[in-house]
Amino acid sequence: SMIRNVLVACAVLSLCLSPTANAQTRTQQLADCLLQNASGEDEKLMKDLLIKALQDAPADDLQASAMTLGFSIYNLGTSFCEMTPQEVSSGVFEQAAELYGEALGEKIVTDAFSKIG
């Protein structure tokens, strides 16, 4: 019947759409978890990268700082946020790390400006 076909089509469509929605939700959850568990050392690593970028450091120095920060973020994800290997390979981790980096960088700048008054 037509109703049955519509229901089947809706079910198939929801199966196709839900992984994307779930991945976006998980990306945000992971980013939030990373932020909640970031330590002073993690903030220091981000500051180091930002300072090198502002000082036009050589690419090798920037890449080394970015790699160190990336390992730190990965360790946060696996230690505190139940991050899976599938999330690393699927891009969820990369997107969450970007959100985390943006938010942590914004926090650092906001904290710095609050000291100015």
Z-matrix of the N, CA and C atoms (Angstrom, degrees):
N
C 1 1.447
C 2 1.531 1 110.06
N 3 1.312 2 114.86 1 166.47
C 4 1.457 3 120.37 2 -178.15
C 5 1.525 4 111.32 3 -66.67
N 6 1.312 5 118.05 4 -39.56
C 7 1.466 6 121.67 5 179.89
C 8 1.526 7 109.93 6 -63.23
N 9 1.325 8 115.78 7 -43.04
C 10 1.465 9 120.20 8 178.89
C 11 1.524 10 109.91 9 -60.75
N 12 1.326 11 117.95 10 -44.12
C 13 1.465 12 121.68 11 179.25
C 14 1.533 13 111.33 12 -62.24
N 15 1.317 14 116.59 13 -40.45
C 16 1.468 15 120.67 14 178.10
C 17 1.525 16 109.91 15 -64.39
N 18 1.331 17 117.28 16 -43.00
C 19 1.460 18 120.58 17 179.55
C 20 1.526 19 111.45 18 -64.28
N 21 1.316 20 117.10 19 -41.90
C 22 1.467 21 121.31 20 177.75
C 23 1.527 22 109.64 21 -63.48
N 24 1.325 23 116.78 22 -44.14
C 25 1.460 24 120.78 23 179.10
C 26 1.525 25 110.81 24 -61.50
N 27 1.313 26 117.95 25 -41.87
C 28 1.465 27 121.86 26 178.16
C 29 1.528 28 111.19 27 -64.27
N 30 1.320 29 116.11 28 -41.28
C 31 1.461 30 119.83 29 179.46
C 32 1.524 31 110.86 30 -64.26
N 33 1.328 32 116.94 31 -44.34
C 34 1.465 33 121.31 32 178.50
C 35 1.523 34 110.05 33 -63.43
N 36 1.317 35 116.36 34 -43.91
C 37 1.458 36 120.51 35 -179.99
C 38 1.527 37 110.76 36 -62.24
N 39 1.319 38 118.01 37 -41.52
C 40 1.464 39 120.01 38 -179.84
C 41 1.528 40 111.22 39 -66.82
N 42 1.321 41 117.16 40 -34.09
C 43 1.463 42 120.17 41 176.54
C 44 1.523 43 110.64 42 -66.44
N 45 1.315 44 116.78 43 -35.77
C 46 1.459 45 120.69 44 179.76
C 47 1.523 46 111.83 45 -74.24
N 48 1.309 47 117.43 46 -33.80
C 49 1.460 48 120.90 47 -175.25
C 50 1.524 49 113.16 48 -87.81
N 51 1.309 50 118.19 49 -32.89
C 52 1.458 51 119.73 50 -171.92
C 53 1.527 52 115.08 51 -63.89
N 54 1.334 53 122.22 52 -34.62
C 55 1.461 54 118.29 53 178.23
C 56 1.526 55 112.74 54 -59.93
N 57 1.319 56 117.67 55 -37.72
C 58 1.455 57 121.06 56 178.90
C 59 1.523 58 109.69 57 -65.40
N 60 1.318 59 116.41 58 -47.27
C 61 1.459 60 119.88 59 179.26
C 62 1.525 61 110.30 60 -63.05
N 63 1.329 62 116.25 61 -41.77
C 64 1.463 63 119.97 62 178.78
C 65 1.521 64 111.29 63 -64.67
N 66 1.324 65 117.23 64 -39.29
C 67 1.461 66 120.80 65 179.43
C 68 1.527 67 110.62 66 -65.18
N 69 1.336 68 116.76 67 -40.56
C 70 1.465 69 120.18 68 178.61
C 71 1.521 70 110.35 69 -65.14
N 72 1.332 71 116.62 70 -42.56
C 73 1.457 72 121.24 71 178.59
C 74 1.524 73 109.72 72 -63.56
N 75 1.324 74 117.04 73 -45.51
C 76 1.465 75 121.14 74 -179.63
C 77 1.524 76 110.61 75 -65.55
N 78 1.334 77 117.53 76 -37.60
C 79 1.456 78 120.82 77 177.94
C 80 1.521 79 109.99 78 -58.81
N 81 1.326 80 116.72 79 -46.63
C 82 1.469 81 120.69 80 179.75
C 83 1.520 82 110.85 81 -66.50
N 84 1.336 83 117.48 82 -41.64
C 85 1.467 84 121.25 83 178.33
C 86 1.525 85 110.31 84 -60.21
N 87 1.325 86 116.20 85 -43.67
C 88 1.460 87 120.88 86 -179.52
C 89 1.524 88 110.39 87 -65.57
N 90 1.325 89 117.27 88 -44.10
C 91 1.468 90 120.82 89 178.11
C 92 1.529 91 110.44 90 -60.43
N 93 1.325 92 117.15 91 -43.84
C 94 1.466 93 121.25 92 178.85
C 95 1.527 94 111.00 93 -62.21
N 96 1.319 95 116.32 94 -42.43
C 97 1.460 96 121.23 95 179.34
C 98 1.530 97 110.41 96 -63.85
N 99 1.325 98 116.82 97 -42.77
C 100 1.466 99 120.62 98 178.34
C 101 1.528 100 109.98 99 -58.75
N 102 1.325 101 116.45 100 -45.63
C 103 1.471 102 120.72 101 179.86
C 104 1.531 103 111.96 102 -63.29
N 105 1.312 104 115.85 103 -42.60
C 106 1.469 105 120.11 104 -178.40
C 107 1.522 106 112.04 105 -65.16
N 108 1.325 107 116.60 106 -26.95
C 109 1.456 108 120.55 107 -176.13
C 110 1.523 109 114.09 108 -105.42
N 111 1.315 110 116.54 109 3.32
C 112 1.470 111 120.36 110 179.20
C 113 1.526 112 109.77 111 -65.86
N 114 1.310 113 114.98 112 136.85
C 115 1.462 114 120.42 113 -179.86
C 116 1.527 115 109.96 114 -101.97
N 117 1.308 116 115.54 115 176.58
C 118 1.454 117 120.43 116 174.19
C 119 1.516 118 111.44 117 -59.97
N 120 1.314 119 116.65 118 -33.56
C 121 1.466 120 120.90 119 178.80
C 122 1.529 121 110.84 120 -66.59
N 123 1.332 122 116.87 121 -39.32
C 124 1.465 123 120.68 122 177.80
C 125 1.525 124 110.06 123 -63.91
N 126 1.323 125 116.02 124 -41.38
C 127 1.457 126 120.56 125 177.98
C 128 1.534 127 110.26 126 -63.63
N 129 1.313 128 116.27 127 -39.33
C 130 1.468 129 121.33 128 178.58
C 131 1.533 130 110.89 129 -62.24
N 132 1.334 131 116.87 130 -39.93
C 133 1.468 132 120.68 131 178.13
C 134 1.526 133 111.24 132 -63.65
N 135 1.342 134 116.23 133 -40.25
C 136 1.464 135 120.32 134 178.08
C 137 1.526 136 110.20 135 -66.21
N 138 1.334 137 116.96 136 -43.52
C 139 1.463 138 120.59 137 178.28
C 140 1.524 139 110.64 138 -59.46
N 141 1.316 140 116.50 139 -41.80
C 142 1.464 141 121.45 140 179.72
C 143 1.530 142 110.30 141 -59.32
N 144 1.330 143 116.42 142 -44.62
C 145 1.458 144 120.84 143 178.65
C 146 1.528 145 110.89 144 -64.42
N 147 1.323 146 116.96 145 -44.38
C 148 1.463 147 121.03 146 -179.60
C 149 1.533 148 111.14 147 -63.01
N 150 1.316 149 116.53 148 -43.34
C 151 1.474 150 120.42 149 179.52
C 152 1.519 151 110.60 150 -62.27
N 153 1.319 152 116.67 151 -45.37
C 154 1.469 153 120.08 152 178.77
C 155 1.524 154 111.04 153 -61.10
N 156 1.330 155 116.17 154 -39.54
C 157 1.466 156 119.82 155 179.48
C 158 1.526 157 110.52 156 -65.83
N 159 1.329 158 116.72 157 -42.65
C 160 1.465 159 120.91 158 -179.63
C 161 1.527 160 112.39 159 -68.01
N 162 1.310 161 115.94 160 -27.74
C 163 1.462 162 120.14 161 -179.28
C 164 1.526 163 112.52 162 -92.38
N 165 1.328 164 116.52 163 10.80
C 166 1.465 165 121.47 164 -178.84
C 167 1.523 166 111.82 165 51.66
N 168 1.305 167 115.79 166 46.20
C 169 1.466 168 121.31 167 178.35
C 170 1.524 169 109.52 168 -61.91
N 171 1.327 170 117.13 169 155.99
C 172 1.469 171 120.33 170 176.45
C 173 1.538 172 111.31 171 -58.13
N 174 1.308 173 115.18 172 151.16
C 175 1.472 174 121.23 173 -177.26
C 176 1.526 175 111.78 174 -54.77
N 177 1.325 176 117.48 175 -38.84
C 178 1.471 177 120.01 176 -179.93
C 179 1.526 178 111.67 177 -60.25
N 180 1.344 179 116.43 178 -40.65
C 181 1.462 180 120.74 179 179.06
C 182 1.527 181 110.91 180 -66.34
N 183 1.327 182 115.95 181 -42.55
C 184 1.466 183 120.15 182 178.42
C 185 1.523 184 111.05 183 -63.61
N 186 1.326 185 116.21 184 -43.17
C 187 1.462 186 119.93 185 -179.55
C 188 1.523 187 110.93 186 -64.71
N 189 1.330 188 116.82 187 -39.19
C 190 1.467 189 120.06 188 178.82
C 191 1.526 190 110.77 189 -64.19
N 192 1.341 191 116.89 190 -43.46
C 193 1.463 192 120.20 191 178.23
C 194 1.524 193 111.22 192 -65.33
N 195 1.321 194 116.74 193 -41.36
C 196 1.462 195 120.81 194 178.75
C 197 1.525 196 110.76 195 -63.73
N 198 1.324 197 117.16 196 -39.46
C 199 1.464 198 121.40 197 179.04
C 200 1.533 199 110.44 198 -65.11
N 201 1.324 200 116.61 199 -43.89
C 202 1.467 201 120.68 200 178.54
C 203 1.519 202 110.39 201 -61.96
N 204 1.324 203 116.72 202 -44.53
C 205 1.461 204 120.90 203 177.76
C 206 1.528 205 110.58 204 -62.74
N 207 1.323 206 116.53 205 -42.19
C 208 1.467 207 120.77 206 179.05
C 209 1.518 208 112.50 207 -60.24
N 210 1.334 209 116.89 208 -43.02
C 211 1.471 210 120.06 209 177.03
C 212 1.524 211 111.04 210 -63.44
N 213 1.326 212 116.10 211 -38.69
C 214 1.458 213 120.42 212 178.59
C 215 1.528 214 110.65 213 -63.16
N 216 1.329 215 116.29 214 -44.40
C 217 1.469 216 120.67 215 179.09
C 218 1.529 217 110.00 216 -63.68
N 219 1.332 218 116.69 217 -43.10
C 220 1.467 219 121.32 218 177.97
C 221 1.530 220 110.19 219 -58.70
N 222 1.344 221 116.59 220 -45.06
C 223 1.464 222 120.28 221 179.81
C 224 1.521 223 111.73 222 -64.11
N 225 1.333 224 117.15 223 -38.76
C 226 1.470 225 119.92 224 174.91
C 227 1.528 226 110.11 225 -59.52
N 228 1.328 227 115.46 226 -46.47
C 229 1.461 228 120.21 227 -177.71
C 230 1.511 229 113.59 228 -61.46
N 231 1.334 230 115.62 229 -43.23
C 232 1.466 231 118.60 230 -178.13
C 233 1.528 232 111.98 231 -78.56
N 234 1.329 233 117.27 232 -31.81
C 235 1.467 234 120.28 233 -176.58
C 236 1.520 235 113.31 234 -81.35
N 237 1.338 236 117.33 235 -36.74
C 238 1.463 237 120.34 236 -171.37
C 239 1.522 238 114.64 237 -118.05
N 240 1.325 239 118.09 238 -18.83
C 241 1.468 240 119.74 239 -168.03
C 242 1.524 241 114.31 240 -118.67
N 243 1.324 242 117.53 241 11.65
C 244 1.472 243 122.10 242 177.77
C 245 1.526 244 112.27 243 54.09
N 246 1.329 245 115.72 244 37.00
C 247 1.462 246 120.10 245 178.83
C 248 1.525 247 109.16 246 -70.61
N 249 1.325 248 115.55 247 137.64
C 250 1.462 249 121.27 248 -177.20
C 251 1.535 250 110.95 249 -104.27
N 252 1.324 251 116.89 250 159.57
C 253 1.474 252 119.60 251 174.69
C 254 1.531 253 112.35 252 -58.30
N 255 1.324 254 116.91 253 -33.09
C 256 1.466 255 120.43 254 178.11
C 257 1.521 256 111.15 255 -64.03
N 258 1.327 257 117.32 256 -36.20
C 259 1.462 258 120.42 257 178.87
C 260 1.531 259 110.94 258 -68.95
N 261 1.319 260 116.16 259 -31.48
C 262 1.465 261 119.60 260 177.04
C 263 1.524 262 109.54 261 -69.85
N 264 1.324 263 116.56 262 -47.04
C 265 1.475 264 119.93 263 -175.84
C 266 1.521 265 113.09 264 -74.82
N 267 1.337 266 118.22 265 -23.19
C 268 1.469 267 120.76 266 -176.55
C 269 1.522 268 113.47 267 -87.56
N 270 1.323 269 117.44 268 -9.60
C 271 1.452 270 120.07 269 -179.30
C 272 1.513 271 114.13 270 98.95
N 273 1.325 272 118.19 271 -8.27
C 274 1.467 273 120.97 272 178.53
C 275 1.526 274 109.64 273 -60.83
N 276 1.333 275 116.43 274 -44.45
C 277 1.464 276 120.22 275 179.49
C 278 1.526 277 111.29 276 -61.73
N 279 1.315 278 116.56 277 -45.24
C 280 1.471 279 120.43 278 -178.59
C 281 1.529 280 110.89 279 -60.23
N 282 1.324 281 116.65 280 -45.04
C 283 1.464 282 120.50 281 179.84
C 284 1.530 283 111.16 282 -66.72
N 285 1.332 284 116.74 283 -39.84
C 286 1.469 285 120.38 284 178.45
C 287 1.529 286 110.27 285 -66.27
N 288 1.324 287 116.57 286 -38.88
C 289 1.465 288 120.80 287 178.84
C 290 1.529 289 110.58 288 -63.76
N 291 1.323 290 116.90 289 -37.71
C 292 1.467 291 120.45 290 177.02
C 293 1.531 292 110.67 291 -63.96
N 294 1.330 293 116.31 292 -45.80
C 295 1.470 294 120.35 293 177.89
C 296 1.526 295 110.63 294 -61.58
N 297 1.312 296 115.66 295 -43.44
C 298 1.470 297 121.92 296 178.01
C 299 1.530 298 110.33 297 -60.39
N 300 1.328 299 116.76 298 -47.16
C 301 1.458 300 120.76 299 -179.31
C 302 1.520 301 112.37 300 -62.02
N 303 1.323 302 116.22 301 -42.38
C 304 1.466 303 120.38 302 177.92
C 305 1.530 304 110.80 303 -62.23
N 306 1.315 305 116.18 304 -46.43
C 307 1.464 306 120.36 305 -177.91
C 308 1.528 307 111.38 306 -67.66
N 309 1.325 308 117.31 307 -41.29
C 310 1.459 309 120.31 308 -179.94
C 311 1.529 310 110.28 309 -68.20
N 312 1.323 311 117.20 310 -41.18
C 313 1.465 312 121.01 311 176.53
C 314 1.522 313 111.19 312 -61.14
N 315 1.323 314 116.43 313 -42.40
C 316 1.466 315 121.21 314 178.49
C 317 1.531 316 110.67 315 -63.36
N 318 1.329 317 116.54 316 -40.80
C 319 1.463 318 121.04 317 178.33
C 320 1.523 319 110.10 318 -62.21
N 321 1.315 320 117.42 319 -43.83
C 322 1.468 321 121.71 320 -179.25
C 323 1.524 322 110.54 321 -61.31
N 324 1.320 323 116.55 322 -45.75
C 325 1.472 324 120.99 323 -179.50
C 326 1.535 325 109.67 324 -66.60
N 327 1.325 326 117.48 325 -44.01
C 328 1.467 327 121.00 326 179.48
C 329 1.532 328 110.59 327 -60.96
N 330 1.334 329 116.70 328 -44.54
C 331 1.466 330 120.38 329 178.04
C 332 1.531 331 110.68 330 -61.15
N 333 1.325 332 117.09 331 -41.61
C 334 1.460 333 120.74 332 179.95
C 335 1.521 334 111.18 333 -63.19
N 336 1.324 335 117.10 334 -44.89
C 337 1.463 336 120.15 335 -179.57
C 338 1.524 337 112.66 336 -69.75
N 339 1.327 338 116.91 337 -28.71
C 340 1.465 339 118.66 338 177.97
C 341 1.538 340 110.94 339 -67.81
N 342 1.315 341 117.05 340 -24.52
C 343 1.473 342 120.64 341 177.64
C 344 1.523 343 110.72 342 -73.99
N 345 1.335 344 116.20 343 -25.80
C 346 1.460 345 120.57 344 179.88
C 347 1.525 346 110.46 345 -73.48
N 348 1.320 347 114.76 346 -37.55
C 349 1.449 348 118.78 347 176.44
C 350 1.459 349 114.96 348 110.03
